[in-house]
Amino acid sequence: MTTTQVGIVGAGPAGMLVATLLRRAGVDCVVVEQRDRAYVEQRSRGGTVEHRVVDLLRRHDLAGGLLSTGQVENKIEFRMGGRRYPLRYDPIAQGRSHYIYPQQFLVRDLVEAYLADGGDLRFETPARVITGIEGSHPRIEVESPAGGTEVIECEVVVGADGEYGVARRTVPAGALHTYEHQYEYAWLAVLAQAPPSSDCVINAIHESGSCVHVRRTPEVSRFYLQCERDDTTEDWPEERIWKEIRLRLALDEPWTLHEGPILSTGMVRMRSLVCAPMRHGSLFLAGDAAHVVPPVGGKGFNVALADAEELALALMDRFIRHDHERLDGYSETRLARIWRIQEFVHWMMDLVNTPGLGTPTAPFLHRVQMARLERIIASPSYGTAFLEDYIGYW
């Protein structure tokens, strides 16, 4: 048996940020992760980092990699009807910007920082069962890489193992309320070995469906294509992918789309989900274990890291200053912000994605989208309200 103060399940961005901050503050913790290190440090997910998260990482001296190799982004571009509709962040943002820094790069930075501080991180160690969360000494039963079962006894468990992990399933039936919304379409996520074709995110509004282009590195681009909810990756061979990207991003002016080999594709069944409360007894949920945000707007990565900082600071209060107030308020504090983000993402989904594809109402709804975008561009107050939420001003 291992005894520690905080047991953390999941070595993604939320779990590793909690662990790194606790370790630096002198709070003992153990992280268990079912995957191997190579997988965790190469797992491609989000990559748009809001200025508040950049500030968070700076505060804790964890922004070195991001600031040295991340790409600054200070505008967003919409496309519709062959025209560009760019929106620059300033003067509204007052110098605030996004950084483009792939999630796996940040996870790698956090893993290296945690291990450099002597942290206990156990890869290929799946958490099978969490028990005793109603009491003061919960246990995490894990499968050791050598075979057999080991037990980690702690005072607090942090569940940062995603939507389908063991942490959320540990909460007794009826103690956790799940709020969920399923969208009528999916997104095909495409990672391509192709240099970015823009210096900012492009959101194309098209009668055939949305297309989002995001730069990941100087050599790799991410695309999202709206498609039918029941589509599979087999329905989208490489030739069809590039044909639709060309169609939906097309402009009535010279512009070059950089193409290249498709590295990976995956279907994102678009949905929003919030679990409340984000705590049960001595178990605290963070990141995708507590909420799911569709990728439009790049919010999911950022809200998970904000969960992690708040939870880490609250745990420091609990273990170092013996003050439970911030930890007791963790769920309420985070849920207020999470619902604000869910509201904005839901609104932006309607802005970008063409509803009712293939139905008689689609042409009408597409023109409603067009009118909404034109209002954002034409109305300073409406455009300001959009940018405040998109940039993460509040």
N, C-alpha and C positions, 0 to 999 in steps of 0.2 A: 504494500500500500504506500502511495505517495500522499503526503499531507501538505497542503498549501493554503493560502488565503483565498485566491480567486482561481477557479478553473474556467478556462476559455475554450469553447468548442468552435472550431473553425478558424483557419488561417487566411481568410480573405482580408480585404481592406479594413473592415470594421473590427474584426477580431485582432488583427495585428496592431492597429493603432491603439486599441485599449491596452493590449499587452505591453507595447513599447512605452506608453506613458506611465503605466503602473510600475514597470520595472525601473524606470528612471527615478520614480518617486520613492522607491524602496518598498513597494508593496509586492509581496511574493505572489507569483502566478505561474501557471502551467498552461500551455496551449497544446491542444491535440487536433490533428488534421488527418482526414482519411486519405487524402491524396499524397503523392510524393512531391518533393520540393520542386522538381523540374516542371511538373504540371502546374503547380500553384503559381510559379513565377512566369509561366508562359500563357496562362489562361486569359484570353482576349475578351474584354468586356468594354466598359465605358472608357472615356478618355478626356471628357470635357470637365475641367476643374474650375469651379467658381472662385471668385476673388476671396470670398470668406474662408474657403477651405485652404487657399494659398496662404492667407494670413494665419490660419490655424497651424499649418505646418511650419510656417516661419516662427511662430511663437515657441514652438517646441523643438526648433532646430532640426527639422525633418524635411526641409524644402530644398536641400542642396541639388539633388538630381533634377527635380522639376525646374528650378530656376536656371540651371545650366544647360539643359537640353530641351525643355518644354518650349512650345511655340505660343507666342502671345496672340490672342484673337480679340479684336476690339470692334467687330461689326458682325452682323448677320445679313444674309442675302436671301430674299424670296424670289422665286421665278414663277411667272404665270403668263400664258399667252405669248410666249416668245420674248418677254421683257424682263429686265432685272428690276428688283425693288430692294435696294440696299438700305439698311438702317445702321448708322454708326452709333456706338455707345455714348460717346461724348457729344454734347456737354452734360447729358443727363447722368452719366456714370461717374463723372468727376474723377476720371483717371482709372476707375476700376475696369478690369478686363477679365476674360477667361484665359486659361492656359490649356493647351492641348498636350496631355501627358498620359499615355495609355495606362489603364488601371494596373496591368501586370507589372509595369515599371515601378509604380509606387509600392505595390506589394513587395516587390524585390527589395526596394530601399528599406521598407519597414522590417522585413525579415532580417536583412543584414544588420540593421541597427539593434534589433532585439537580441540577436545572437552575439553581437559584439559586446553587449552589456552583460553577457552571461545568462541570457534568458533560456528557459526550459521549453523547447519547441519540439514536439514529437510528430513527425510526418509518418504517413502510412499507419496511423493509429486511429481507427474509426471509433467514435463514441457509440456504444450500442444501447446503453440504458443510463438514464439519469434518475436517481432516487433521492428521497428525503428532502425535496425542495420546500416542503411545509415546515421543516425544522431548521436548526442553525448549523447543521453539518451535512449538507447534501453530498452525494457521491456520484462520480462519473465512472461507469464501468466501460473500459476500452479494450479493444482487441489489439494485443501487442504484435509488432511485426514478426516476432519470433514464434507467434502462436500462443494461445492461451489468453486468459483475461487478467487485466490489471485494474486496480481501483485507485481513483484519485479522490481523496476526501478534502473538502474545502469548506469555506464559509459562505461563499457566493459563487454562483455559476453564471457565466455570460454565454448566452446562446447566440452565436454569430455564424451559424452553419447553414444559412439560407432557408429558402421556403420549404424545402423537403427534408430538412435535417431533423435530428432527434430532439432538439431543444423544444421547438414548438409543440411537437407531439407529446412532450412530457406534461404539458399543462393539462389538468383534469378537464374532462368534458363539462361544458357549461361555465367554466371559469374564464374563458377567452371568447370574446365576440369578434367574429370576422365579418368585415364589410368588404364586399367585392363587386366589381363591375366588369363584365365581359364586353369587349368591343366586337363589332360585327365583321371585322377584317383582321388580317394578320400582316406582319411585315416580314419580308425575306431579308435577312441580314447577310450582307456580302462583304467579305474581306478580300481585297485585290492587291496583287503586287503591281501597283500602279502609282506613280507620283500624284499627289493631290492636284486637282484641276482648279483649285480656288484657294485663296488665303483665308477663307472663313467658311462656316457652315452654310450650305445651300439647302433651302427647303423649297422644293418645286411643287406647286399646286397644279395638278393636271387632271383632265377629265378621265384619264385612264388610271388614275391613282397617284398618290404622292411618291416623291423620290427625294431622299435626303442624302446629301454627300458630306462626309466629315473626313478631314485629314487626320491620320493617326501618326505617321512618321513621314520624313521626307520621301520614303520609298513606298509607303503603304497607305491605301485609302479604304474607308468604310462607306458602304452604300446601304440604304434601306429602301426597299420597294414595297409599296402597299400591294397586297394581293388578297385573294379569297381566303377566308379563314380555314377552309379545308384543304388548301393547297399543301403539297409536300415539296421538299427540295428536288425530288425527281421530276416534278412538273416544270422545273426551271433549269434547263441546261444552260451552259455558258453562252451560247449564241443568243438565246432568248433574253438572258440577263442584260447583256450589253445592248441589245436592240431596244429594250424598254428604258434603260438608262439614257441612251442617246435621245429617244423620243421625249422623255419627260423633262430632261434638262435642256432641251434645244432652245436656242436663242435666235432672234432675227438680227444677228450681228456676228461678226467673227468671234469665235471662241473655240478653244481646243479642249476636248475631253481626253484625258490620258487613260488609255486602256492597258490591261496586262493580264497575266494569268490569275484565275480565281483561286485564292488560297483556301477559303472555306465558305460554306453557306449554312444557314440555319433558319428555322422558322420561329418567329416570335409571335405567339398567340397573344395579341394585345389585351392586357387586362390591368386593372388597378385593384389593390388589396391593402387593407389596413387591419391589423389585429390590435384589439384593446382589451385590457391594459397591456402594456409592454413589460409587465412584471407579474410574477406569481410567486409569493414567498421569497425564497432566496435565489430565484431564477430571473434573470433580466435578459430581454431580447433586444437585439440591435441589427440594423441593416435589413437584408431580405428576409430574415427570420421573423421580422415584425411588419414589414410592408413591402409591396411591390409597386414600382412606378414604371409606366411605359417609357421607352427610351427617348421619346420626343422631348427636346429641351435639355437632355443630358442631366436630369436631376437625380436619378437613383444613386449613382456613385457618390454624389455630394451629400445627400441626406444621410447615407450610411456613415460617412466619416463624421458628420455632425453628431449623429447618435453616439458614436464612439467617444468623441471628446467629452461630451456631456456626461456620459456614463463613467468614463475614467476619472474625471474631476470629482464626481459624486462619490466614487469609491475611495478616492484619496481622502476626502473629508471623513468618510466612515472609518477607514483603517488608521489614518494618521492623527486626525483631530477628534476622533470618536463622536463625530457629528453626523447624524443620520438624515438631517432635514433635506439636503439636496438629493440624496439617493431616494428618499421617500417620494420626492416630487418629480423624479426622472420621467416616468411615463406621461404624466400630465404635461410637463414642459415640452417634451418631444412631440407628443401627439398634436398639440396646437400648431406647431410648425409643419408637421407632416400633412395635416389637412389643408393648410394653405398651399402647399406644393401640389397636392392632389387636385385641388380646385384649378390651379393654373394649368397643369398638364392636361386635365380633362378639356379645358377651354382650347388649348393649343392643338389637341388631337382633332377637334372639330374644325379648327382653322386650316390645318395642313392636309388631313386625309379626306378624300372624296367619299361621302357617304352614299350608300345605296347603289354601289357599282352594279351595272347590268340591270337596273330596275328603271321603270318609267319616271321615277322621281329624281334620278341622278342628275339630269341636266339642270333642273331647278335648284337643287341643293349645291351643285357646283357653282352656279352663279351667285348664290348666297355667300359662298366662300370668297368669290372674287370681290364682292362688295365689302366684305369684312376686311380683306387685305387692303383694298383701296382706302378704306377708312383709317386703318393703322398708318398708312403712308401720308394721308392728307391731313389728319387731325393731330396737331401737336400733343394735345392732352391724351388722346387715345393711344398714340404711339409711345408717349412717356409711360403710361400705365403698363403697357406691354413690356417695355424694356426694363422697368423696375423689377418685374417678376422674373423675366428671362435672365437678366444679369444676376439676380439674387441680391437686389439692393437692400431689401428688408430682412 
